[in-house]
């Protein structure tokens, strides 16, 4: 940014004690200019059109309105896939959070001093985190076949990378005084970690795991689109057949399930904090 500072000279001020200070010219005009340029390029590349948006948006309300009233009798066909969706979300979230803990310990440089191990584990977490859940579910269906097992694997990968990333960053901020004191007395690193650091990170670890589970229930609803089981399979089917009242019942069931899970999870997180 040196060229910008040379282009716009800094303003000088003389204080009451006779000392002269300078203030660089604000970078706000440059930031706004770059922001506008970025918006313009994005609009051009994506072909975004406000006219098209407002012209066709009425179609959304037409489809949305055709979902009401929901076909309540269809719930008998919904509850089993919904239960499967919740089950695979819970299993994937649970095992992902469990596996994330040792990886987070290895990624934290204040607990694991080996720089190579830190970089390798962080690289693994980054690679896994960059794969969209829908893509990992599609890959899992080719490996494990169609069904909820593939969806559980996809949710496991997401939960593992998400919880692992959040947790190792938090571990690096904890107070290391008690840990180092125990190490100095001859205690093993594992015992020192369990005694001093684990109690500090446990509330955040459990809270992050619960938050991941909340989100996974919503994400799992669309995994059926790629054959990964759950309620997404019948949702895709009913949308394809334009049976929008049945779609409304499916969405209503998902909404109620998510509200119940999120309410319970929030109460648990408040209790842990």
C-alpha positions in Angstrom: 0.0 0.0 0.0 3.1 2.2 -0.2 2.0 3.6 -3.6 -1.3 4.7 -2.1 0.4 6.6 0.8 2.7 8.3 -1.7 -0.2 9.3 -3.9 -2.1 10.8 -1.0 0.2 12.7 1.4 -0.3 12.2 5.1 -1.7 15.1 7.1 0.5 16.7 9.7 -0.7 18.0 13.1 1.1 20.0 15.7 0.3 19.0 19.3 0.2 21.4 22.2 3.6 20.3 23.3 5.1 21.3 20.0 5.5 17.7 18.7 4.4 17.1 15.1 2.5 13.9 14.2 1.2 12.7 10.9 -1.9 10.7 9.9 -2.1 8.6 6.8 -4.8 9.4 4.3 -7.9 7.1 4.9 -8.0 4.0 2.8 -11.8 4.0 2.7 -12.0 5.3 -0.9 -9.7 2.6 -2.1 -11.7 -0.1 -0.2 -15.0 1.2 -1.6 -13.5 1.3 -5.2 -12.2 -2.3 -5.0 -15.6 -3.4 -3.5 -17.6 -1.8 -6.3 -15.2 -3.4 -8.9 -15.6 -6.8 -7.3 -19.4 -6.5 -7.3 -19.4 -5.4 -11.0 -17.2 -8.4 -12.0 -19.3 -10.8 -10.0 -22.5 -9.5 -11.7 -20.9 -9.8 -15.1 -19.5 -13.3 -14.5 -22.7 -14.8 -12.9 -25.1 -13.0 -15.3 -27.1 -11.7 -12.3 -30.2 -9.7 -13.3 -32.5 -7.8 -11.0 -35.1 -7.8 -13.7 -35.1 -11.6 -14.0 -35.1 -11.9 -10.2 -38.2 -9.8 -9.7 -39.9 -11.1 -12.8 -39.6 -14.8 -11.9 -39.8 -14.5 -8.1 -43.5 -14.7 -8.3 -43.1 -18.4 -9.3 -41.5 -19.1 -5.9 -44.6 -17.8 -4.0 -46.8 -19.8 -6.3 -44.9 -23.1 -5.5 -44.7 -22.1 -1.8 -48.4 -21.5 -1.7 -49.2 -24.8 -3.3 -47.5 -26.6 -0.3 -50.3 -25.4 2.0 -52.1 -26.9 3.6 -49.6 -29.7 4.0 -50.9 -33.2 3.4 -51.0 -34.4 7.0 -51.9 -38.0 6.1 -48.5 -38.2 4.4 -46.8 -38.1 7.7 -47.1 -41.8 8.1 -44.7 -42.2 5.1 -42.4 -39.4 6.5 -41.6 -40.3 10.0 -39.4 -43.3 9.2 -37.1 -41.5 6.8 -37.1 -38.5 9.2 -36.0 -40.8 12.0 -33.3 -42.3 9.8 -32.0 -38.8 9.0 -31.8 -37.9 12.7 -30.1 -41.2 13.4 -27.4 -40.9 10.8 -26.9 -37.2 11.8 -26.4 -38.3 15.4 -24.0 -41.2 14.6 -22.0 -39.1 12.2 -21.7 -36.2 14.6 -20.9 -38.4 17.5 -18.1 -40.4 15.9 -16.8 -37.3 14.1 -16.5 -35.4 17.4 -14.8 -38.3 19.1 -12.2 -38.8 16.4 -11.7 -35.0 16.2 -10.4 -34.8 19.8 -7.0 -36.6 19.3 -6.5 -34.8 16.0 -7.1 -31.4 17.6 -4.5 -32.3 20.3 -2.0 -33.2 17.6 -2.7 -30.0 15.7 -2.3 -27.7 18.7 1.3 -26.4 18.8 1.2 -25.6 22.5 0.5 -29.3 23.4 2.2 -31.1 20.5 5.6 -29.4 19.9 6.5 -31.4 16.8 6.0 -28.9 14.0 5.7 -31.6 11.3 2.9 -33.3 13.1 1.1 -30.0 13.5 1.3 -29.2 9.8 0.3 -32.7 8.7 -2.8 -32.9 10.9 -3.8 -29.3 10.1 -3.5 -30.2 6.4 -5.7 -33.2 6.8 -8.4 -31.1 8.6 -8.2 -28.5 5.9 -8.5 -30.9 3.0 -11.5 -32.7 4.6 -13.2 -29.4 5.4 -12.9 -28.2 1.9 -15.0 -31.1 0.5 -18.7 -30.2 0.5 -20.9 -32.6 2.4 -23.0 -33.3 -0.6 -19.9 -34.2 -2.7 -18.5 -36.5 0.1 -21.9 -38.2 0.3 -21.9 -38.8 -3.5 -18.4 -40.3 -3.3 -19.5 -42.4 -0.3 -22.4 -43.8 -2.3 -19.9 -45.1 -4.9 -17.7 -46.7 -2.2 -20.3 -48.0 0.3 -23.4 -48.1 -1.9 -26.7 -46.3 -1.7 -28.3 -45.8 1.7 -27.9 -44.1 5.1 -24.4 -45.5 5.7 -23.0 -43.3 3.0 -24.8 -40.3 4.5 -23.4 -41.2 7.9 -19.9 -41.3 6.5 -20.4 -37.8 4.9 -21.7 -36.3 8.1 -18.8 -38.0 10.0 -16.2 -36.3 7.7 -17.8 -32.9 8.1 -18.2 -33.2 11.9 -14.6 -34.4 12.2 -13.1 -31.5 10.3 -15.4 -28.8 11.8 -15.0 -29.9 15.5 -11.3 -30.6 15.0 -10.6 -27.1 13.5 -12.6 -25.3 16.2 -11.1 -27.3 19.0 -7.4 -27.1 18.2 -7.7 -23.3 17.8 -9.3 -23.2 21.3 -6.7 -25.5 22.8 -4.0 -23.0 21.7 -5.6 -20.3 23.8 -5.9 -22.2 27.1 -3.8 -21.4 30.2 -0.7 -23.7 30.1 0.6 -22.8 33.5 -0.9 -25.8 35.4 0.0 -28.1 32.5 3.7 -27.0 32.5 3.8 -27.3 36.3 2.7 -30.9 36.2 5.2 -31.7 33.5 7.9 -30.2 35.6 7.0 -32.5 38.5 7.5 -35.5 36.3 3.9 -36.2 35.3 3.4 -37.7 31.8 2.0 -35.3 29.1 -1.2 -37.4 28.7 -1.9 -37.2 32.5 -1.1 -33.5 32.6 -3.4 -32.9 29.6 -6.3 -34.8 31.2 -5.9 -33.1 34.5 -5.3 -29.5 33.5 -6.3 -28.8 29.9 -9.2 -31.2 29.3 -11.4 -29.6 32.0 -10.8 -26.2 30.3 -11.8 -27.3 26.8 -14.5 -29.8 27.7 -17.4 -27.3 27.8 -16.3 -25.8 24.4 -15.8 -29.3 23.0 -19.2 -30.5 23.9 -20.9 -27.2 22.9 -19.2 -27.3 19.4 -20.2 -31.0 19.0 -23.8 -30.2 19.8 -23.7 -27.3 17.4 -22.4 -29.5 14.6 -25.2 -32.0 15.3 -27.8 -29.3 15.0 -26.5 -28.3 11.6 -26.1 -31.9 10.4 -29.8 -32.6 10.9 -30.5 -29.9 8.3 -27.7 -30.9 6.0 -28.7 -34.5 6.1 -32.1 -33.6 4.7 -30.6 -33.1 1.2 -28.2 -36.0 1.2 -30.9 -38.2 -0.2 -30.6 -36.3 -3.5 -27.4 -38.3 -4.2 -28.8 -41.5 -2.8 -27.3 -41.2 0.7 -30.5 -42.1 2.4 -32.8 -40.2 4.8 -35.7 -38.0 4.1 -34.0 -36.3 1.2 -34.9 -39.3 -1.1 -38.6 -38.9 -0.7 -38.3 -35.1 -0.8 -36.6 -35.3 -4.2 -39.2 -37.8 -5.4 -42.2 -35.6 -4.4 -40.6 -32.4 -5.9 -40.1 -34.3 -9.1 -43.7 -35.4 -9.2 -44.9 -31.9 -8.3 -46.8 -33.2 -5.2 -46.2 -30.0 -3.3 -48.6 -30.7 -0.5 -46.6 -33.8 0.4 -43.5 -31.7 0.1 -45.0 -29.2 2.5 -45.6 -32.1 5.0 -42.0 -33.2 4.6 -40.7 -29.7 5.2 -43.0 -29.2 8.2 -41.7 -32.4 9.7 -38.1 -31.3 9.2 -38.9 -27.9 10.7 -40.5 -29.4 13.8 -37.6 -31.8 14.3 -34.9 -29.1 13.9 -36.7 -26.8 16.3 -36.9 -29.5 19.0 -33.3 -30.5 18.5 -32.0 -26.9 18.5 -34.0 -26.0 21.6 -32.7 -29.1 23.5 -29.2 -28.4 22.3 -29.2 -24.7 23.3 -30.3 -25.7 26.8 -27.5 -28.2 27.0 -25.0 -25.7 25.7 -26.1 -23.1 28.3 -25.8 -25.7 31.0 -22.2 -26.5 29.8 -21.1 -22.8 29.5 
